[in-house]
Amino acid sequence: MADNIQVVHLADNINAAFDKINENFELVATGAFGGGGDSSSTDYSDLEAGILANATAITGIGTSITNIGGNISIVSSQYTDLSATIDGLVLGGIDSGVLTSAIATANTQLVARIDATENSISVLSGDYTNLNVSLNQILSDGITLTPEQVTSAVGGALEALTTRINLDSDRLVIEGQKIVDLTAEVFTVDADGNTVNAISNATNLLQQSINIVNGRIYSADAIMKTELESKIGTDIATATSTLQTQINNLGGTTATWNLDLVAGTESNPHIAGIKFGNDGATADFALTADTFRIVNATNNEIQPFTVSGNDVYLSNATVTGGLNIGSNLSGAHMEITNDTTKIYDENGQLRVQLGNLAGL
């Protein structure tokens, strides 16, 4: 079942979204888009105090049509770019705290794009938002972080929503994707001069696609993946949930749900998880844990079934039908049916029979 599952790396999708945002803003900056826009910028300086500040806002719409060697690109875009910065600020009201620089940026863009060559065409519609904040070189005397010095703090939020159709000589791909990525990171220097960082990330991906090859439907896929990460120094805690459906042209159908939980240190992580899958013929459920128990919803003290290590505990059991209890070491076993109990030795020889004695 696992061979049919598509592996999705969220970092690759997030990096691709960042690349697309940067690419589009470069087109704006170089004047590749026609159209109009507005910009505003305000500066502030206090030379005696050594403070410099700036606020900038750029917004506009842009269009472009290019034809290079028969490769045609048609782009329509609406964009907003906001930024605020300050350098050299002394926070006199927070003891001896010093904030050397702070930056806040907000970028948004709506894009409609068509790229056509002799053998292919790509149609894209996208909505991108990228938010970032950062603080650098903060002396934390009196800011409840003593004795550590915070050298930098960074926060970011990315949201990218796209839908796309790609068509070439033998393949048609229809896909949609939504990415939300939230990040926070702090770098500190402790009393011994060691650099310690703390990270908190939350990422969510929704993605779907249909692939048609040579006029035949090749596959249909959908996935929802969430990744959470917390880290301080070498201590880590992560949680990853992946829900996926997939159908391919070979007749394979799969629906899976995987949950992976990791806690501990980078060099010695402890892993727990759930893997639940259905391939249309069999359904598998696997649980990775040190202890598994079923707890009564009304009274949590009632735990009728527990697995711990290599042991299974049943507080009460009612068996209908047959029960076969065997030893993996010797092969000896006991069979219990409605009216008979039989005990066999390691050679399969009947040694004890209770209840219905027919056949003896």
C-alpha positions as CSV (number, residue, x, y, z in Angstrom):
1,M,0.0,0.0,0.0
2,A,2.8,2.4,0.9
3,D,4.3,2.1,-2.6
4,N,1.4,4.0,-4.1
5,I,1.5,6.9,-1.7
6,Q,2.9,10.2,-2.9
7,V,5.5,11.7,-0.6
8,V,5.0,15.5,-0.1
9,H,7.6,17.7,1.5
10,L,6.1,20.9,2.8
11,A,9.5,22.7,2.7
12,D,9.6,22.3,-1.1
13,N,6.1,23.7,-1.5
14,I,6.8,26.6,0.8
15,N,10.1,27.4,-1.0
16,A,8.3,27.3,-4.3
17,A,5.7,29.8,-3.0
18,F,8.5,32.2,-1.8
19,D,10.2,31.9,-5.2
20,K,7.0,32.8,-7.0
21,I,6.4,35.9,-4.8
22,N,10.0,37.1,-5.2
23,E,9.8,36.5,-9.0
24,N,6.7,38.5,-9.4
25,F,8.0,41.4,-7.2
26,E,11.2,41.5,-9.3
27,L,9.1,41.9,-12.4
28,V,7.4,44.9,-10.7
29,A,10.7,46.4,-9.5
30,T,12.3,46.2,-13.0
31,G,9.3,47.7,-14.7
32,A,8.4,44.6,-16.7
33,F,4.8,45.2,-16.0
34,G,2.9,47.9,-17.7
35,G,0.2,49.7,-15.9
36,G,0.1,52.1,-13.0
37,G,0.9,52.2,-9.3
38,D,1.4,54.5,-6.4
39,S,4.2,54.7,-3.9
40,S,4.8,56.7,-0.7
41,S,7.8,56.9,1.5
42,T,8.5,58.7,4.7
43,D,11.9,59.1,6.4
44,Y,12.9,60.1,10.0
45,S,16.3,60.7,11.4
46,D,17.7,61.9,14.8
47,L,21.4,62.2,14.2
48,E,22.2,63.1,17.8
49,A,20.4,60.0,19.0
50,G,21.5,57.9,16.0
51,I,18.0,56.9,15.1
52,L,16.9,56.3,11.5
53,A,13.4,55.2,10.5
54,N,11.6,54.7,7.2
55,A,8.0,53.8,6.1
56,T,7.3,52.8,2.5
57,A,4.2,51.8,0.7
58,I,3.9,50.6,-2.9
59,T,0.7,49.5,-4.6
60,G,-0.4,49.1,-8.1
61,I,-1.6,47.0,-11.0
62,G,0.5,45.7,-13.8
63,T,0.1,43.9,-17.1
64,S,2.5,42.6,-19.6
65,I,2.5,40.6,-22.8
66,T,5.8,39.2,-24.3
67,N,6.6,37.1,-27.3
68,I,10.1,35.8,-27.4
69,G,10.9,33.3,-30.1
70,G,7.2,32.2,-30.2
71,N,7.0,31.8,-26.4
72,I,4.2,34.0,-25.3
73,S,3.6,35.2,-21.7
74,I,0.5,37.1,-20.6
75,V,0.6,38.5,-17.0
76,S,-1.9,40.6,-15.0
77,S,-1.0,41.5,-11.5
78,Q,-2.2,43.6,-8.5
79,Y,0.4,44.1,-5.8
80,T,1.0,45.8,-2.5
81,D,4.4,46.1,-0.8
82,L,4.6,47.7,2.7
83,S,7.6,48.1,5.0
84,A,8.6,49.9,8.2
85,T,12.1,50.0,9.6
86,I,13.9,51.6,12.5
87,D,17.6,51.6,13.5
88,G,19.5,52.7,16.6
89,L,16.6,52.9,19.0
90,V,17.3,53.0,22.8
91,L,14.4,51.8,24.9
92,G,15.2,53.9,27.9
93,G,12.0,52.9,29.7
94,I,13.1,49.3,29.9
95,D,16.2,49.6,32.0
96,S,19.3,49.4,29.8
97,G,17.5,47.6,26.9
98,V,18.8,48.5,23.5
99,L,17.0,47.8,20.2
100,T,19.3,48.3,17.3
101,S,16.9,47.6,14.5
102,A,13.3,46.5,13.8
103,I,11.8,45.6,10.5
104,A,8.2,44.9,9.5
105,T,7.1,44.0,5.9
106,A,3.9,43.0,4.3
107,N,3.6,41.9,0.6
108,T,0.5,40.8,-1.2
109,Q,-0.2,39.9,-4.8
110,L,-2.9,38.7,-7.1
111,V,-1.7,37.1,-10.3
112,A,-3.3,35.8,-13.5
113,R,-0.8,34.4,-15.9
114,I,-0.8,32.4,-19.2
115,D,2.5,31.0,-20.7
116,A,2.3,29.4,-24.1
117,T,5.0,27.7,-26.3
118,E,4.7,25.8,-29.5
119,N,3.9,22.6,-27.6
120,S,2.5,23.6,-24.3
121,I,0.3,26.0,-22.4
122,S,0.2,26.9,-18.6
123,V,-2.7,28.8,-17.0
124,L,-2.2,30.1,-13.5
125,S,-4.2,32.1,-11.0
126,G,-2.6,32.9,-7.6
127,D,-3.1,34.9,-4.4
128,Y,0.1,35.4,-2.3
129,T,0.6,37.0,1.1
130,N,4.0,37.2,2.8
131,L,4.3,38.9,6.3
132,N,7.6,39.3,8.2
133,V,8.8,41.0,11.4
134,S,12.2,41.0,13.0
135,L,14.1,42.5,15.9
136,N,17.9,42.5,16.1
137,Q,20.5,42.9,18.9
138,I,18.3,43.4,22.0
139,L,20.1,43.8,25.3
140,S,17.6,42.3,27.7
141,D,18.6,43.6,31.1
142,G,15.4,44.1,32.9
143,I,13.2,42.5,30.1
144,T,12.6,39.3,32.1
145,L,15.1,37.5,29.9
146,T,18.1,38.1,32.2
147,P,20.8,37.0,32.1
148,E,20.4,36.1,28.4
149,Q,20.9,38.5,25.6
150,V,18.5,38.2,22.7
151,T,20.5,38.8,19.5
152,S,17.5,38.5,17.1
153,A,13.8,37.6,16.9
154,V,12.0,36.8,13.7
155,G,8.4,36.1,12.9
156,G,6.8,35.3,9.6
157,A,3.5,34.3,8.0
158,L,3.0,33.1,4.4
159,E,-0.2,32.2,2.6
160,A,-0.2,31.1,-1.0
161,L,-3.3,30.0,-2.9
162,T,-2.9,28.8,-6.5
163,T,-4.8,27.0,-9.2
164,R,-3.2,25.9,-12.4
165,I,-3.7,24.0,-15.7
166,N,-0.7,22.7,-17.6
167,L,-1.1,21.2,-21.1
168,D,1.5,19.8,-23.4
169,S,1.6,17.4,-26.3
170,D,0.6,14.3,-24.2
171,R,-0.2,15.5,-20.7
172,L,-2.9,17.6,-19.0
173,V,-2.5,18.5,-15.3
174,I,-5.1,20.3,-13.3
175,E,-4.0,21.2,-9.8
176,G,-4.8,23.5,-6.9
177,Q,-2.8,24.3,-3.7
178,K,-3.1,26.3,-0.5
179,I,-0.2,26.8,1.8
180,V,-0.2,28.5,5.2
181,D,3.2,28.7,7.0
182,L,3.7,30.5,10.3
183,T,7.2,30.8,11.8
184,A,8.8,32.3,14.9
185,E,12.5,32.1,15.8
186,V,14.6,33.7,18.6
187,F,18.4,33.6,18.9
188,T,20.0,34.1,22.3
189,V,23.3,34.1,24.0
190,D,23.4,32.6,27.5
191,A,25.5,33.6,30.5
192,D,28.3,31.2,29.2
193,G,28.4,32.8,25.8
194,N,26.7,29.9,24.1
195,T,24.2,30.6,21.3
196,V,20.8,29.1,21.9
197,N,17.8,29.3,19.5
198,A,14.1,28.6,19.9
199,I,11.8,27.8,17.0
200,S,8.1,27.5,16.6
201,N,6.6,26.5,13.2
202,A,3.1,25.7,12.0
203,T,2.5,24.7,8.4
204,N,-0.6,23.5,6.6
205,L,-0.9,22.3,3.0
206,L,-4.0,21.5,0.9
207,Q,-3.3,20.1,-2.5
208,Q,-5.2,18.3,-5.3
209,S,-4.4,17.3,-8.8
210,I,-5.8,15.3,-11.8
211,N,-3.3,14.0,-14.4
212,I,-4.4,13.0,-17.9
213,V,-1.8,11.3,-20.2
214,N,-2.4,10.5,-23.8
215,G,-6.1,11.2,-23.5
216,R,-6.5,8.8,-20.5
217,I,-7.0,9.8,-16.9
218,Y,-3.8,8.7,-15.2
219,S,-4.3,9.7,-11.6
220,A,-6.4,11.8,-9.2
221,D,-4.8,12.9,-5.9
222,A,-5.8,15.0,-2.9
223,I,-3.7,15.6,0.3
224,M,-4.0,17.6,3.5
225,K,-0.8,17.8,5.6
226,T,-0.1,19.7,8.8
227,E,3.3,20.0,10.4
228,L,4.0,21.5,13.9
229,E,7.5,22.0,15.3
230,S,8.8,23.4,18.6
231,K,12.5,23.5,19.4
232,I,14.8,25.0,22.0
233,G,18.4,24.2,21.6
234,T,18.6,20.5,20.9
235,D,15.2,19.7,22.5
236,I,12.5,19.1,19.9
237,A,8.8,18.3,19.6
238,T,7.1,17.7,16.3
239,A,3.6,16.6,15.1
240,T,2.8,15.7,11.5
241,S,-0.6,14.7,10.2
242,T,-1.1,13.5,6.6
243,L,-4.5,12.7,5.1
244,Q,-4.4,11.5,1.5
245,T,-6.5,9.9,-1.2
246,Q,-5.2,8.6,-4.5
247,I,-6.5,6.8,-7.6
248,N,-4.2,5.7,-10.5
249,N,-4.8,4.3,-13.9
250,L,-3.6,0.8,-12.8
251,G,-6.8,0.4,-10.8
252,G,-5.1,1.3,-7.5
253,T,-7.2,3.2,-4.9
254,T,-5.8,4.3,-1.6
255,A,-6.9,6.4,1.4
256,T,-4.5,6.9,4.2
257,W,-4.1,8.8,7.4
258,N,-0.7,9.0,9.1
259,L,0.1,10.8,12.4
260,D,3.7,11.0,13.6
261,L,4.6,12.5,17.0
262,V,8.2,13.0,18.0
263,A,9.6,14.4,21.3
264,G,13.0,14.3,23.0
265,T,16.3,15.6,21.6
266,E,17.7,15.8,18.1
267,S,20.1,12.9,18.8
268,N,17.6,10.8,20.8
269,P,14.0,11.3,19.6
270,H,11.2,9.3,20.9
271,I,8.6,8.4,18.3
272,A,4.9,7.6,18.5
273,G,2.3,7.5,15.7
274,I,-0.7,6.0,13.9
275,K,-0.8,4.7,10.3
276,F,-4.3,3.9,8.9
277,G,-4.7,2.8,5.3
278,N,-7.3,1.4,3.0
279,D,-6.3,0.1,-0.5
280,G,-9.8,-1.0,-1.5
281,A,-9.0,-4.6,-0.7
282,T,-7.6,-4.5,2.8
283,A,-7.6,-2.0,5.6
284,D,-4.5,-1.7,7.9
285,F,-4.2,0.1,11.2
286,A,-0.8,0.3,13.0
287,L,-0.1,2.1,16.3
288,T,3.3,3.0,17.6
289,A,3.3,3.5,21.3
290,D,4.8,2.2,24.6
291,T,1.4,1.7,26.1
292,F,-2.1,1.5,24.5
293,R,-5.3,1.4,26.5
294,I,-9.0,1.7,26.0
295,V,-10.6,4.0,28.6
296,N,-14.3,4.2,29.5
297,A,-15.8,7.6,28.5
298,T,-17.9,7.9,31.6
299,N,-15.4,6.6,34.2
300,N,-11.7,7.0,33.3
301,E,-10.8,4.5,36.0
302,I,-12.3,1.7,33.9
303,Q,-9.7,0.5,31.5
304,P,-10.8,-2.9,30.2
305,F,-8.0,-3.3,27.6
306,T,-4.3,-2.3,27.9
307,V,-1.2,-3.2,25.9
308,S,2.1,-2.3,27.6
309,G,5.4,-3.5,26.2
310,N,4.9,-7.2,25.3
311,D,2.0,-7.7,27.7
312,V,-1.8,-7.5,27.2
313,Y,-4.2,-6.9,30.1
314,L,-7.9,-7.7,30.0
315,S,-10.0,-6.7,33.1
316,N,-13.0,-8.7,31.9
317,A,-13.5,-10.7,28.7
318,T,-16.5,-12.4,27.1
319,V,-15.7,-14.7,24.1
320,T,-18.3,-15.9,21.7
321,G,-17.3,-18.5,19.1
322,G,-13.8,-20.0,19.4
323,L,-10.7,-19.1,21.2
324,N,-7.2,-20.4,20.4
325,I,-4.4,-19.7,22.9
326,G,-0.9,-20.8,21.8
327,S,2.7,-20.5,22.8
328,N,5.1,-19.1,20.2
329,L,8.0,-20.9,22.0
330,S,6.8,-24.5,22.2
331,G,3.8,-24.7,19.9
332,A,1.5,-25.9,22.6
333,H,-1.9,-24.4,22.6
334,M,-5.4,-24.5,24.0
335,E,-8.7,-24.4,22.0
336,I,-12.0,-23.2,23.6
337,T,-15.3,-23.6,21.8
338,N,-18.9,-23.3,22.9
339,D,-18.9,-26.7,24.6
340,T,-15.4,-28.0,24.7
341,T,-11.9,-27.1,26.0
342,K,-8.9,-28.9,24.5
343,I,-5.2,-28.6,25.5
344,Y,-2.5,-29.8,23.1
345,D,1.2,-30.3,23.8
346,E,4.1,-29.0,21.6
347,N,3.7,-32.0,19.2
348,G,0.1,-31.3,18.6
349,Q,-1.0,-34.2,20.7
350,L,-4.3,-33.8,22.6
351,R,-3.6,-34.0,26.3
352,V,-6.8,-32.6,28.0
353,Q,-10.4,-32.4,26.9
354,L,-13.2,-30.9,29.0
355,G,-16.9,-30.5,28.4
356,N,-18.2,-32.4,25.4
357,L,-16.1,-35.6,25.3
358,A,-17.3,-36.8,21.9
359,G,-14.5,-38.2,19.7
360,L,-12.3,-39.5,22.5
